[in-house]
Amino acid sequence: FFFFFQAEDGIRDVERSRGLGDVYKRQIQTSVSKSLHSRPLPNSKTVDEILIQLRGESPELNLGDNITVAVSYGIAKAIARGKGLPLYKYISCCQRNSSSFGEVSRIPKLMLTCLRGGKTNNSKFKFTKFMFIYEGAIGKHNVVKDVNLLYSTARKQLAAGKQGEAGIKTVSGSFVCLMDTIGEALKILEESIKASKLPNVKIGIVCNAGEVFNEGSGKYEMEGPKSQFDCSQMVEYYMKFLNEHPLVCYLEDPMAEKNLPGWHELAARMRAEKGDIDIGCNNCFGNSAKKIGELTTFKIPEGFPEEKKQEEEYTTKYEELNAEKFLPHIVTADTNKLSTLTGMIDLANSLESRKIEERMNLLVSDYDFETEDSSVIDLAFGIRAKYVNVSGL
């Protein structure tokens, strides 16, 4: 009985903090509750297996991602409370398949969406998100105070622009970018960081280059149809861009998901010349460990003795085999796509089990709207993600 009420509380926490409507709540209280009520639920893996089974075998229940997230993380909260553990410690125990909690080995960097561009926001330029990356050490900095300072400073920078207060529009805790160019948008973040005098803040960008990729021509329309870049020109564009904006330390989806040779060229160039920049990938992988394995596991040409591996023939064969393979630094995992806690843990474990030279880090991304649900922060700590992205202040 104790667990039942804890589970109800946990699910209500997630419902309330994510603003789920009455339709979702009724589905959870009726269909899902009835399916789970009489079953033993010793751990999150069992709960998530039942949820996935219900989604596959009972389509009439219409268990979408919102409901699955609420139930999976709500019951995880209940189990953690029953064990007397904070949620992040429980998640860490699940990942390590252990009843004891190991010390936190990494503090995730906090990504805060400040400006939004792209087609969906009727912006003139193409990049989708501009983010502050907060690297302040917890315990040594007042995170809430610093974040408030960054956003208030950014708002002042926007109000001082040519459109004044009329140029300030907000969506999901961040500002819609009404500037004409990418450079103007970046200047807002750069000046905000400078004015805040915070030494531990950098900039990340979600490029979402698939929006400007013309599959027919194989080129990118960064400035419209009259100005098209091929793969090599896009690579040079990014290299120049990063040289001009040294605060930028993260680019996500800088190439289109249908342009794998472009990914191959950019990832190799960045690893060779820009070791301090993280390249993240979201759209190509679709949160699938199988897809990640297919695209990032490089093949070795067969039939070459060791002494021949330095020769041009081997290099040519290697490039042919791996022309559509690439190795980004970061894999983005969305809680609304990998909708169960177990799914997230499995993805994290699959990345950690790779060969050292082929390992990638995780970025945990929450729903693309404002929420008071802090589960994503617990998740990032629990699975030792490098970044956690939340939707604004």
C-alpha atoms as a printed R data frame, in Angstrom:
    type eleno elety resid chain resno      x      y       z
1   ATOM     1    CA   PHE     A     1  0.000  0.000   0.000
2   ATOM     2    CA   PHE     A     2  2.873  2.350   0.828
3   ATOM     3    CA   PHE     A     3  4.407  1.804  -2.630
4   ATOM     4    CA   PHE     A     4  1.036  2.285  -4.352
5   ATOM     5    CA   PHE     A     5  0.556  5.732  -2.811
6   ATOM     6    CA   GLN     A     6  4.180  6.671  -3.455
7   ATOM     7    CA   ALA     A     7  3.738  5.708  -7.121
8   ATOM     8    CA   GLU     A     8  0.548  7.765  -7.361
9   ATOM     9    CA   ASP     A     9  2.420 10.744  -5.870
10  ATOM    10    CA   GLY     A    10  5.338 10.289  -8.218
11  ATOM    11    CA   ILE     A    11  3.139 10.147 -11.313
12  ATOM    12    CA   ARG     A    12  1.153 13.180 -10.146
13  ATOM    13    CA   ASP     A    13  4.435 15.070  -9.658
14  ATOM    14    CA   VAL     A    14  5.390 14.473 -13.279
15  ATOM    15    CA   GLU     A    15  1.860 15.174 -14.556
16  ATOM    16    CA   ARG     A    16  1.668 18.473 -12.692
17  ATOM    17    CA   SER     A    17  5.187 19.694 -13.452
18  ATOM    18    CA   ARG     A    18  4.862 18.888 -17.160
19  ATOM    19    CA   GLY     A    19  1.403 20.443 -17.406
20  ATOM    20    CA   LEU     A    20 -0.289 17.333 -18.802
21  ATOM    21    CA   GLY     A    21 -3.932 17.895 -19.654
22  ATOM    22    CA   ASP     A    22 -6.979 16.120 -18.266
23  ATOM    23    CA   VAL     A    23 -7.121 13.661 -21.178
24  ATOM    24    CA   TYR     A    24 -3.637 12.368 -20.373
25  ATOM    25    CA   LYS     A    25 -4.417 12.196 -16.665
26  ATOM    26    CA   ARG     A    26 -7.597 10.181 -17.249
27  ATOM    27    CA   GLN     A    27 -5.698  7.724 -19.424
28  ATOM    28    CA   ILE     A    28 -3.094  7.239 -16.699
29  ATOM    29    CA   GLN     A    29 -5.686  6.910 -13.939
30  ATOM    30    CA   THR     A    30 -7.783  4.387 -15.860
31  ATOM    31    CA   SER     A    31 -6.004  2.354 -18.540
32  ATOM    32    CA   VAL     A    32 -2.429  2.428 -17.211
33  ATOM    33    CA   SER     A    33 -3.278  2.115 -13.523
34  ATOM    34    CA   LYS     A    34 -5.478 -0.928 -14.176
35  ATOM    35    CA   SER     A    35 -2.721 -2.591 -16.196
36  ATOM    36    CA   LEU     A    36 -0.079 -2.055 -13.502
37  ATOM    37    CA   HIS     A    37 -2.154 -2.383 -10.340
38  ATOM    38    CA   SER     A    38 -1.966 -6.127  -9.712
39  ATOM    39    CA   ARG     A    39  1.591 -6.710 -10.974
40  ATOM    40    CA   PRO     A    40  4.788 -6.884  -8.924
41  ATOM    41    CA   LEU     A    41  6.932 -3.842  -9.741
42  ATOM    42    CA   PRO     A    42 10.320 -4.457  -8.093
43  ATOM    43    CA   ASN     A    43 12.287 -2.032 -10.259
44  ATOM    44    CA   SER     A    44 12.085  0.435 -13.136
45  ATOM    45    CA   LYS     A    45 13.135 -2.113 -15.723
46  ATOM    46    CA   THR     A    46 10.065 -4.235 -14.972
47  ATOM    47    CA   VAL     A    47  7.779 -1.194 -15.111
48  ATOM    48    CA   ASP     A    48  9.225 -0.023 -18.418
49  ATOM    49    CA   GLU     A    49  8.989 -3.488 -19.971
50  ATOM    50    CA   ILE     A    50  5.278 -3.562 -19.097
51  ATOM    51    CA   LEU     A    51  4.778 -0.075 -20.583
52  ATOM    52    CA   ILE     A    52  6.505 -1.009 -23.839
53  ATOM    53    CA   GLN     A    53  4.497 -4.244 -23.961
54  ATOM    54    CA   LEU     A    54  1.250 -2.325 -23.466
55  ATOM    55    CA   ARG     A    55  2.159  0.124 -26.242
56  ATOM    56    CA   GLY     A    56  2.795 -2.750 -28.641
57  ATOM    57    CA   GLU     A    57 -0.034 -5.103 -27.698
58  ATOM    58    CA   SER     A    58 -2.767 -2.641 -26.752
59  ATOM    59    CA   PRO     A    59 -2.809  0.216 -29.304
60  ATOM    60    CA   GLU     A    60 -6.321  1.083 -28.207
61  ATOM    61    CA   LEU     A    61 -4.834  2.444 -24.962
62  ATOM    62    CA   ASN     A    62 -3.033  5.115 -27.020
63  ATOM    63    CA   LEU     A    63 -0.026  5.249 -24.721
64  ATOM    64    CA   GLY     A    64  1.977  8.054 -26.296
65  ATOM    65    CA   ASP     A    65  5.314  9.415 -25.167
66  ATOM    66    CA   ASN     A    66  3.830 11.922 -22.708
67  ATOM    67    CA   ILE     A    67  2.023  9.188 -20.783
68  ATOM    68    CA   THR     A    68  4.957  6.766 -20.918
69  ATOM    69    CA   VAL     A    69  7.369  9.410 -19.586
70  ATOM    70    CA   ALA     A    70  5.001 10.359 -16.752
71  ATOM    71    CA   VAL     A    71  4.495  6.755 -15.620
72  ATOM    72    CA   SER     A    72  8.099  5.586 -16.102
73  ATOM    73    CA   TYR     A    73  9.699  8.481 -14.229
74  ATOM    74    CA   GLY     A    74  6.829  8.815 -11.741
75  ATOM    75    CA   ILE     A    75  7.205  5.213 -10.581
76  ATOM    76    CA   ALA     A    76 11.007  5.595 -10.582
77  ATOM    77    CA   LYS     A    77 10.529  8.465  -8.123
78  ATOM    78    CA   ALA     A    78  8.322  6.234  -5.981
79  ATOM    79    CA   ILE     A    79 10.872  3.404  -5.909
80  ATOM    80    CA   ALA     A    80 13.644  5.888  -5.059
81  ATOM    81    CA   ARG     A    81 11.572  7.297  -2.188
82  ATOM    82    CA   GLY     A    82 10.844  3.818  -0.922
83  ATOM    83    CA   LYS     A    83 14.577  3.094  -0.851
84  ATOM    84    CA   GLY     A    84 15.339  6.412   0.814
85  ATOM    85    CA   LEU     A    85 17.413  7.586  -2.158
86  ATOM    86    CA   PRO     A    86 17.407 10.783  -4.202
87  ATOM    87    CA   LEU     A    87 16.264 10.027  -7.749
88  ATOM    88    CA   TYR     A    88 19.709 10.534  -9.295
89  ATOM    89    CA   LYS     A    89 21.249  7.988  -6.931
90  ATOM    90    CA   TYR     A    90 18.536  5.462  -7.756
91  ATOM    91    CA   ILE     A    91 19.125  6.000 -11.488
92  ATOM    92    CA   SER     A    92 22.856  5.493 -10.974
93  ATOM    93    CA   CYS     A    93 22.174  2.217  -9.141
94  ATOM    94    CA   CYS     A    94 19.954  1.085 -12.036
95  ATOM    95    CA   GLN     A    95 22.638  1.888 -14.588
96  ATOM    96    CA   ARG     A    96 25.325  0.084 -12.622
97  ATOM    97    CA   ASN     A    97 22.915 -2.771 -11.814
98  ATOM    98    CA   SER     A    98 23.922 -2.427  -8.202
99  ATOM    99    CA   SER     A    99 22.173 -1.823  -4.904
100 ATOM   100    CA   SER     A   100 24.918  0.576  -3.796
101 ATOM   101    CA   PHE     A   101 25.500  4.061  -5.122
102 ATOM   102    CA   GLY     A   102 28.843  5.148  -6.527
103 ATOM   103    CA   GLU     A   103 30.084  8.706  -6.132
104 ATOM   104    CA   VAL     A   104 29.170 11.270  -8.802
105 ATOM   105    CA   SER     A   105 32.021 11.088 -11.311
106 ATOM   106    CA   ARG     A   106 30.831 13.906 -13.575
107 ATOM   107    CA   ILE     A   107 28.798 17.053 -13.114
108 ATOM   108    CA   PRO     A   108 26.849 17.720 -16.325
109 ATOM   109    CA   LYS     A   109 27.238 21.077 -18.017
110 ATOM   110    CA   LEU     A   110 23.950 22.961 -18.045
111 ATOM   111    CA   MET     A   111 22.649 24.102 -21.446
112 ATOM   112    CA   LEU     A   112 20.030 26.853 -21.320
113 ATOM   113    CA   THR     A   113 18.176 27.770 -24.501
114 ATOM   114    CA   CYS     A   114 18.288 31.559 -24.877
115 ATOM   115    CA   LEU     A   115 17.379 32.324 -28.503
116 ATOM   116    CA   ARG     A   116 15.301 30.341 -30.998
117 ATOM   117    CA   GLY     A   117 15.495 30.642 -34.768
118 ATOM   118    CA   GLY     A   118 14.597 28.407 -37.709
119 ATOM   119    CA   LYS     A   119 11.468 28.028 -39.807
120 ATOM   120    CA   THR     A   120  9.151 27.067 -36.950
121 ATOM   121    CA   ASN     A   121  9.781 30.428 -35.269
122 ATOM   122    CA   ASN     A   122  9.538 32.457 -38.517
123 ATOM   123    CA   SER     A   123 13.129 33.534 -38.079
124 ATOM   124    CA   LYS     A   124 15.152 34.944 -40.953
125 ATOM   125    CA   PHE     A   125 18.178 32.802 -40.216
126 ATOM   126    CA   LYS     A   126 18.473 29.060 -40.181
127 ATOM   127    CA   PHE     A   127 20.005 27.892 -36.903
128 ATOM   128    CA   THR     A   128 17.396 26.577 -34.483
129 ATOM   129    CA   LYS     A   129 18.756 27.259 -30.980
130 ATOM   130    CA   PHE     A   130 21.391 29.420 -29.340
131 ATOM   131    CA   MET     A   131 22.238 28.274 -25.826
132 ATOM   132    CA   PHE     A   132 24.256 29.419 -22.850
133 ATOM   133    CA   ILE     A   133 26.467 26.576 -21.620
134 ATOM   134    CA   TYR     A   134 26.964 27.018 -17.901
135 ATOM   135    CA   GLU     A   135 30.046 25.300 -16.540
136 ATOM   136    CA   GLY     A   136 29.970 26.608 -12.975
137 ATOM   137    CA   ALA     A   137 30.871 24.055 -10.323
138 ATOM   138    CA   ILE     A   138 27.907 23.277  -8.089
139 ATOM   139    CA   GLY     A   139 28.689 24.333  -4.530
140 ATOM   140    CA   LYS     A   140 31.045 27.083  -5.653
141 ATOM   141    CA   HIS     A   141 28.542 29.120  -7.639
142 ATOM   142    CA   ASN     A   142 24.921 30.119  -7.122
143 ATOM   143    CA   VAL     A   143 23.479 28.536 -10.259
144 ATOM   144    CA   VAL     A   144 20.030 30.147 -10.040
145 ATOM   145    CA   LYS     A   145 21.530 33.594  -9.449
146 ATOM   146    CA   ASP     A   146 23.953 33.197 -12.360
147 ATOM   147    CA   VAL     A   147 21.242 31.944 -14.732
148 ATOM   148    CA   ASN     A   148 18.912 34.804 -13.804
149 ATOM   149    CA   LEU     A   149 21.743 37.239 -14.446
150 ATOM   150    CA   LEU     A   150 22.401 35.763 -17.896
151 ATOM   151    CA   TYR     A   151 18.766 35.937 -18.970
152 ATOM   152    CA   SER     A   152 18.144 39.423 -17.609
153 ATOM   153    CA   THR     A   153 21.306 40.628 -19.359
154 ATOM   154    CA   ALA     A   154 20.211 38.995 -22.624
155 ATOM   155    CA   ARG     A   155 16.832 40.715 -22.354
156 ATOM   156    CA   LYS     A   156 18.541 44.096 -21.919
157 ATOM   157    CA   GLN     A   157 20.674 43.386 -24.984
158 ATOM   158    CA   LEU     A   158 17.552 42.589 -27.014
159 ATOM   159    CA   ALA     A   159 15.712 45.680 -25.747
160 ATOM   160    CA   ALA     A   160 18.694 47.828 -26.753
161 ATOM   161    CA   GLY     A   161 18.428 46.555 -30.349
162 ATOM   162    CA   LYS     A   162 16.907 48.443 -33.252
163 ATOM   163    CA   GLN     A   163 13.429 47.002 -32.577
164 ATOM   164    CA   GLY     A   164 13.486 47.845 -28.871
165 ATOM   165    CA   GLU     A   165 10.895 46.180 -26.634
166 ATOM   166    CA   ALA     A   166  8.839 45.336 -29.732
167 ATOM   167    CA   GLY     A   167 11.631 42.991 -30.776
168 ATOM   168    CA   ILE     A   168 11.265 40.811 -27.697
169 ATOM   169    CA   LYS     A   169  9.089 37.739 -28.115
170 ATOM   170    CA   THR     A   170  9.254 34.729 -25.847
171 ATOM   171    CA   VAL     A   171  8.428 31.060 -26.266
172 ATOM   172    CA   SER     A   172  9.032 28.219 -23.809
173 ATOM   173    CA   GLY     A   173 11.207 30.253 -21.477
174 ATOM   174    CA   SER     A   174 13.479 31.624 -24.213
175 ATOM   175    CA   PHE     A   175 13.477 34.458 -26.736
176 ATOM   176    CA   VAL     A   176 12.441 34.224 -30.386
177 ATOM   177    CA   CYS     A   177 15.260 35.519 -32.545
178 ATOM   178    CA   LEU     A   178 14.053 38.370 -34.761
179 ATOM   179    CA   MET     A   179 17.502 39.492 -35.871
180 ATOM   180    CA   ASP     A   180 18.516 39.370 -39.522
181 ATOM   181    CA   THR     A   181 21.741 37.372 -39.270
182 ATOM   182    CA   ILE     A   182 23.389 34.615 -37.248
183 ATOM   183    CA   GLY     A   183 26.134 37.075 -36.328
184 ATOM   184    CA   GLU     A   184 23.619 39.442 -34.721
185 ATOM   185    CA   ALA     A   185 22.128 36.610 -32.693
186 ATOM   186    CA   LEU     A   186 25.534 35.465 -31.484
187 ATOM   187    CA   LYS     A   187 26.421 39.026 -30.517
188 ATOM   188    CA   ILE     A   188 23.465 39.048 -28.102
189 ATOM   189    CA   LEU     A   189 24.856 36.003 -26.266
190 ATOM   190    CA   GLU     A   190 28.465 37.188 -26.424
191 ATOM   191    CA   GLU     A   191 27.613 40.631 -25.053
192 ATOM   192    CA   SER     A   192 25.386 39.069 -22.370
193 ATOM   193    CA   ILE     A   193 28.236 36.850 -21.174
194 ATOM   194    CA   LYS     A   194 30.642 39.797 -21.209
195 ATOM   195    CA   ALA     A   195 28.227 42.056 -19.305
196 ATOM   196    CA   SER     A   196 27.448 39.351 -16.723
197 ATOM   197    CA   LYS     A   197 31.193 38.998 -15.970
198 ATOM   198    CA   LEU     A   198 30.698 35.272 -15.478
199 ATOM   199    CA   PRO     A   199 33.883 33.381 -16.415
200 ATOM   200    CA   ASN     A   200 32.245 29.980 -16.688
201 ATOM   201    CA   VAL     A   201 29.788 30.445 -19.563
202 ATOM   202    CA   LYS     A   202 30.137 29.508 -23.240
203 ATOM   203    CA   ILE     A   203 27.800 29.128 -26.219
204 ATOM   204    CA   GLY     A   204 26.198 26.139 -27.917
205 ATOM   205    CA   ILE     A   205 24.212 26.100 -31.171
206 ATOM   206    CA   VAL     A   206 21.685 23.658 -32.596
207 ATOM   207    CA   CYS     A   207 22.195 24.109 -36.353
208 ATOM   208    CA   ASN     A   208 19.572 21.628 -37.593
209 ATOM   209    CA   ALA     A   209 21.208 21.780 -41.011
210 ATOM   210    CA   GLY     A   210 18.671 19.355 -42.468
211 ATOM   211    CA   GLU     A   211 16.258 22.304 -42.764
212 ATOM   212    CA   VAL     A   212 18.489 23.992 -45.359
213 ATOM   213    CA   PHE     A   213 19.771 20.902 -47.191
214 ATOM   214    CA   ASN     A   214 18.619 20.459 -50.780
215 ATOM   215    CA   GLU     A   215 18.648 16.719 -51.326
216 ATOM   216    CA   GLY     A   216 18.416 17.088 -55.088
217 ATOM   217    CA   SER     A   217 21.523 19.209 -55.470
218 ATOM   218    CA   GLY     A   218 23.276 17.845 -52.383
219 ATOM   219    CA   LYS     A   219 23.929 21.415 -51.246
220 ATOM   220    CA   TYR     A   220 23.019 23.676 -48.335
221 ATOM   221    CA   GLU     A   221 21.005 26.841 -48.908
222 ATOM   222    CA   MET     A   222 22.409 28.832 -45.996
223 ATOM   223    CA   GLU     A   223 21.543 32.208 -47.526
224 ATOM   224    CA   GLY     A   224 18.727 31.077 -49.822
225 ATOM   225    CA   PRO     A   225 18.631 29.213 -53.189
226 ATOM   226    CA   LYS     A   226 21.077 31.656 -54.820
227 ATOM   227    CA   SER     A   227 23.851 30.908 -52.344
228 ATOM   228    CA   GLN     A   228 24.459 27.166 -52.023
229 ATOM   229    CA   PHE     A   229 27.306 25.381 -50.226
230 ATOM   230    CA   ASP     A   230 28.553 21.893 -50.990
231 ATOM   231    CA   CYS     A   231 29.956 19.687 -48.198
232 ATOM   232    CA   SER     A   232 33.485 21.067 -48.303
233 ATOM   233    CA   GLN     A   233 32.229 24.659 -48.391
234 ATOM   234    CA   MET     A   234 30.019 23.967 -45.363
235 ATOM   235    CA   VAL     A   235 33.009 22.568 -43.497
236 ATOM   236    CA   GLU     A   236 35.001 25.709 -44.303
237 ATOM   237    CA   TYR     A   237 32.020 27.831 -43.263
238 ATOM   238    CA   TYR     A   238 31.997 26.218 -39.822
239 ATOM   239    CA   MET     A   239 35.773 26.427 -39.396
240 ATOM   240    CA   LYS     A   240 35.727 30.152 -40.178
241 ATOM   241    CA   PHE     A   241 32.657 30.627 -38.008
242 ATOM   242    CA   LEU     A   242 34.336 28.992 -34.989
243 ATOM   243    CA   ASN     A   243 37.495 31.026 -35.450
244 ATOM   244    CA   GLU     A   244 35.445 34.228 -35.395
245 ATOM   245    CA   HIS     A   245 33.398 33.216 -32.339
246 ATOM   246    CA   PRO     A   246 35.716 31.585 -29.777
247 ATOM   247    CA   LEU     A   247 32.977 31.324 -27.118
248 ATOM   248    CA   VAL     A   248 31.141 28.727 -29.230
249 ATOM   249    CA   CYS     A   249 32.101 25.281 -27.938
250 ATOM   250    CA   TYR     A   250 29.216 23.088 -29.156
251 ATOM   251    CA   LEU     A   251 27.493 22.514 -32.515
252 ATOM   252    CA   GLU     A   252 24.591 20.095 -32.884
253 ATOM   253    CA   ASP     A   253 23.464 18.671 -36.231
254 ATOM   254    CA   PRO     A   254 25.750 20.904 -38.331
255 ATOM   255    CA   MET     A   255 25.192 18.560 -41.291
256 ATOM   256    CA   ALA     A   256 21.958 17.065 -42.646
257 ATOM   257    CA   GLU     A   257 20.963 13.532 -41.682
258 ATOM   258    CA   LYS     A   258 20.813 12.647 -45.405
259 ATOM   259    CA   ASN     A   259 24.339 13.900 -46.009
260 ATOM   260    CA   LEU     A   260 26.510 11.255 -44.338
261 ATOM   261    CA   PRO     A   261 29.649 12.031 -46.408
262 ATOM   262    CA   GLY     A   262 29.349 15.604 -45.116
263 ATOM   263    CA   TRP     A   263 29.222 14.329 -41.551
264 ATOM   264    CA   HIS     A   264 32.286 12.180 -42.230
265 ATOM   265    CA   GLU     A   265 34.287 15.130 -43.560
266 ATOM   266    CA   LEU     A   266 33.278 17.580 -40.826
267 ATOM   267    CA   ALA     A   267 33.741 15.180 -37.894
268 ATOM   268    CA   ALA     A   268 37.221 14.190 -39.067
269 ATOM   269    CA   ARG     A   269 38.246 17.817 -39.616
270 ATOM   270    CA   MET     A   270 36.927 18.940 -36.233
271 ATOM   271    CA   ARG     A   271 38.683 16.154 -34.345
272 ATOM   272    CA   ALA     A   272 41.939 17.013 -36.096
273 ATOM   273    CA   GLU     A   273 41.817 20.812 -35.794
274 ATOM   274    CA   LYS     A   274 39.235 21.810 -33.160
275 ATOM   275    CA   GLY     A   275 39.713 19.428 -30.261
276 ATOM   276    CA   ASP     A   276 38.030 21.834 -27.833
277 ATOM   277    CA   ILE     A   277 34.754 21.912 -29.806
278 ATOM   278    CA   ASP     A   278 32.072 19.278 -29.267
279 ATOM   279    CA   ILE     A   279 30.034 18.138 -32.278
280 ATOM   280    CA   GLY     A   280 26.653 16.702 -31.321
281 ATOM   281    CA   CYS     A   281 24.344 14.489 -33.348
282 ATOM   282    CA   ASN     A   282 20.611 14.062 -32.861
283 ATOM   283    CA   ASN     A   283 18.696 13.716 -36.130
284 ATOM   284    CA   CYS     A   284 20.895 11.036 -37.725
285 ATOM   285    CA   PHE     A   285 20.608  8.616 -34.817
286 ATOM   286    CA   GLY     A   286 16.987  8.985 -33.778
287 ATOM   287    CA   ASN     A   287 17.870  7.832 -30.244
288 ATOM   288    CA   SER     A   288 18.574  4.336 -31.595
289 ATOM   289    CA   ALA     A   289 21.587  2.444 -30.234
290 ATOM   290    CA   LYS     A   290 21.445  0.229 -33.339
291 ATOM   291    CA   LYS     A   291 21.592  3.224 -35.678
292 ATOM   292    CA   ILE     A   292 24.428  4.734 -33.659
293 ATOM   293    CA   GLY     A   293 26.386  1.498 -34.018
294 ATOM   294    CA   GLU     A   294 25.786  1.316 -37.772
295 ATOM   295    CA   LEU     A   295 26.944  4.875 -38.457
296 ATOM   296    CA   THR     A   296 29.857  5.199 -36.023
297 ATOM   297    CA   THR     A   297 31.591  1.802 -36.100
298 ATOM   298    CA   PHE     A   298 34.429  2.036 -38.615
299 ATOM   299    CA   LYS     A   299 35.341 -0.959 -40.781
300 ATOM   300    CA   ILE     A   300 38.896 -2.252 -41.222
301 ATOM   301    CA   PRO     A   301 39.948 -3.344 -44.731
302 ATOM   302    CA   GLU     A   302 40.751 -7.038 -44.846
303 ATOM   303    CA   GLY     A   303 43.722 -8.724 -46.516
304 ATOM   304    CA   PHE     A   304 46.338 -6.129 -45.616
305 ATOM   305    CA   PRO     A   305 49.361 -7.213 -43.559
306 ATOM   306    CA   GLU     A   306 50.562 -4.782 -40.881
307 ATOM   307    CA   GLU     A   307 53.433 -3.444 -42.985
308 ATOM   308    CA   LYS     A   308 51.012 -2.462 -45.794
309 ATOM   309    CA   LYS     A   309 48.686 -0.404 -43.582
310 ATOM   310    CA   GLN     A   310 50.716  2.768 -44.046
311 ATOM   311    CA   GLU     A   311 50.470  2.628 -47.818
312 ATOM   312    CA   GLU     A   312 48.130  4.637 -50.046
313 ATOM   313    CA   GLU     A   313 46.183  1.588 -51.218
314 ATOM   314    CA   TYR     A   314 45.139  0.758 -47.654
315 ATOM   315    CA   THR     A   315 44.174  4.374 -46.923
316 ATOM   316    CA   THR     A   316 42.075  4.549 -50.094
317 ATOM   317    CA   LYS     A   317 40.278  1.315 -49.240
318 ATOM   318    CA   TYR     A   318 39.675  2.480 -45.662
319 ATOM   319    CA   GLU     A   319 38.111  5.743 -46.884
320 ATOM   320    CA   GLU     A   320 35.887  3.857 -49.336
321 ATOM   321    CA   LEU     A   321 34.588  1.529 -46.630
322 ATOM   322    CA   ASN     A   322 33.930  4.359 -44.183
323 ATOM   323    CA   ALA     A   323 32.805  7.208 -46.430
324 ATOM   324    CA   GLU     A   324 29.459  7.364 -44.600
325 ATOM   325    CA   LYS     A   325 30.800  6.669 -41.107
326 ATOM   326    CA   PHE     A   326 31.454  9.462 -38.647
327 ATOM   327    CA   LEU     A   327 32.247  9.861 -34.982
328 ATOM   328    CA   PRO     A   328 30.700 12.868 -33.234
329 ATOM   329    CA   HIS     A   329 31.644 13.771 -29.678
330 ATOM   330    CA   ILE     A   330 28.080 13.892 -28.360
331 ATOM   331    CA   VAL     A   331 24.888 11.879 -28.844
332 ATOM   332    CA   THR     A   332 21.693 13.759 -28.000
333 ATOM   333    CA   ALA     A   333 19.046 11.736 -26.175
334 ATOM   334    CA   ASP     A   334 15.556 13.262 -25.896
335 ATOM   335    CA   THR     A   335 13.385 12.224 -22.961
336 ATOM   336    CA   ASN     A   336 10.281 12.598 -25.133
337 ATOM   337    CA   LYS     A   337 11.633 10.131 -27.720
338 ATOM   338    CA   LEU     A   338 13.372  7.656 -25.442
339 ATOM   339    CA   SER     A   339 10.326  7.785 -23.234
340 ATOM   340    CA   THR     A   340 11.353  5.311 -20.514
341 ATOM   341    CA   LEU     A   341 14.095  5.517 -17.927
342 ATOM   342    CA   THR     A   342 15.331  2.068 -18.986
343 ATOM   343    CA   GLY     A   343 15.662  3.245 -22.590
344 ATOM   344    CA   MET     A   344 17.923  6.086 -21.460
345 ATOM   345    CA   ILE     A   345 20.020  3.813 -19.278
346 ATOM   346    CA   ASP     A   346 20.421  1.265 -22.083
347 ATOM   347    CA   LEU     A   347 21.615  3.994 -24.466
348 ATOM   348    CA   ALA     A   348 24.119  5.309 -21.911
349 ATOM   349    CA   ASN     A   349 25.456  1.807 -21.282
350 ATOM   350    CA   SER     A   350 25.803  1.095 -25.003
351 ATOM   351    CA   LEU     A   351 27.982  4.212 -25.415
352 ATOM   352    CA   GLU     A   352 30.128  3.374 -22.394
353 ATOM   353    CA   SER     A   353 30.726 -0.184 -23.619
354 ATOM   354    CA   ARG     A   354 32.359  0.954 -26.872
355 ATOM   355    CA   LYS     A   355 36.092  0.888 -27.516
356 ATOM   356    CA   ILE     A   356 37.794  3.864 -25.878
357 ATOM   357    CA   GLU     A   357 38.696  5.475 -29.214
358 ATOM   358    CA   GLU     A   358 35.056  5.208 -30.375
359 ATOM   359    CA   ARG     A   359 33.299  6.381 -27.224
360 ATOM   360    CA   MET     A   360 30.898  9.301 -27.268
361 ATOM   361    CA   ASN     A   361 29.293 11.288 -24.479
362 ATOM   362    CA   LEU     A   362 25.603 11.960 -23.874
363 ATOM   363    CA   LEU     A   363 23.551 15.122 -23.945
364 ATOM   364    CA   VAL     A   364 20.206 14.662 -22.190
365 ATOM   365    CA   SER     A   365 17.548 16.954 -23.618
366 ATOM   366    CA   ASP     A   366 14.168 17.620 -22.050
367 ATOM   367    CA   TYR     A   367 10.822 18.480 -23.616
368 ATOM   368    CA   ASP     A   368 10.938 21.599 -25.779
369 ATOM   369    CA   PHE     A   369  8.688 23.604 -23.492
370 ATOM   370    CA   GLU     A   370  8.816 25.018 -19.999
371 ATOM   371    CA   THR     A   371  8.493 22.485 -17.217
372 ATOM   372    CA   GLU     A   372  9.023 22.322 -13.493
373 ATOM   373    CA   ASP     A   373  9.912 18.640 -13.675
374 ATOM   374    CA   SER     A   374 13.480 18.218 -12.437
375 ATOM   375    CA   SER     A   375 13.719 14.540 -13.422
376 ATOM   376    CA   VAL     A   376 15.918 15.420 -16.404
377 ATOM   377    CA   ILE     A   377 18.570 16.838 -14.047
378 ATOM   378    CA   ASP     A   378 18.503 13.682 -11.903
379 ATOM   379    CA   LEU     A   379 18.739 11.633 -15.087
380 ATOM   380    CA   ALA     A   380 21.781 13.537 -16.364
381 ATOM   381    CA   PHE     A   381 23.600 13.076 -13.041
382 ATOM   382    CA   GLY     A   382 22.530  9.458 -12.719
383 ATOM   383    CA   ILE     A   383 23.783  8.330 -16.152
384 ATOM   384    CA   ARG     A   384 26.823 10.654 -16.093
385 ATOM   385    CA   ALA     A   385 25.837 12.735 -19.114
386 ATOM   386    CA   LYS     A   386 28.221 15.481 -20.240
387 ATOM   387    CA   TYR     A   387 25.427 17.987 -20.942
388 ATOM   388    CA   VAL     A   388 21.830 18.556 -19.948
389 ATOM   389    CA   ASN     A   389 19.660 20.909 -22.015
390 ATOM   390    CA   VAL     A   390 16.588 22.545 -20.500
391 ATOM   391    CA   SER     A   391 14.177 24.859 -22.227
392 ATOM   392    CA   GLY     A   392 15.122 28.270 -20.948
393 ATOM   393    CA   LEU     A   393 14.662 29.773 -17.519
